[in-house]
């Protein structure tokens, strides 16, 4: 089967290759999925570049110990293991790869490939009203937005919610999910992204090339920050006295050594000393939450925003476009 692989860290055009590898064998508690589409995330970029450098502590100091790439996927189940109870052959699903599993080559787990094996807990039935390409755009960003708003932010109807980075992968889902919860939503983005932010339901927009949402002129019950371009103290000025700030690192490019980690740790350290709730989120793979996203999509509350699509042979170009920071919504790979 065809799969995108890399055997050293570096620039997409230099290290990513489309090669032929063995088709994975399904385990007892796994699904063999014929991948129809995947989505590009900054997670993939960080892995490919070993940026921040701390990535090497997990993925291999001198070269990657595992050479598959891609987390989000949508496809059709070709085979099920003996212990699988939730799915059957032929089901159309969406979700994420499981990540690196001890004793199992990562090649079998990257979604930028024609086939992948995943656990049944990592996927859910695909929303019936989405194409494979649209469904592949949902999992990582959608889970981050849902868990940030519902579990950490405790979003309620009537609250005033600000999404910083509203045109990004997580932000486009966050705007729509917050609206589905009944919140009054303000989306922050660049001049060229404001029309998009309005089109997905934002009640108000802030052009961050002209205005500073953290100036304190307006106060919000919740700030969901996917950008990390304003200090925590500045964001606190834009919160009500008992408001909540949630940092999400999915769309943040941080420092050279620790990446977005300082951005995610500062709120946790500060929270005990201030009246406002300061938190960060590391989104978790979750079958039940994928089902929640499926329902939100099928009920018309959430529509994936796709900026561009690329064929499997052009993953390097897709990564290069991601690197520009110009994408609005998601970049999808058609397999």
Beta strands, then each sheet from edge to edge (+ up, - down):
strand 1: 2-5
strand 2: 17-20
strand 3: 30-40
strand 4: 72-80
strand 5: 92-96
strand 6: 115-119
strand 7: 123-125
strand 8: 160-164
strand 9: 184-189
strand 10: 204-207
strand 11: 220-225
strand 12: 239-248
strand 13: 277-281
strand 14: 306-311
strand 15: 330-334
sheet 1: 1+ 2-
sheet 2: 6+ 3- 4+ 5- 7+
sheet 3: 6+ 3- 15+ 14+
sheet 4: 10+ 9+ 8+ 11+ 12+ 13+
end
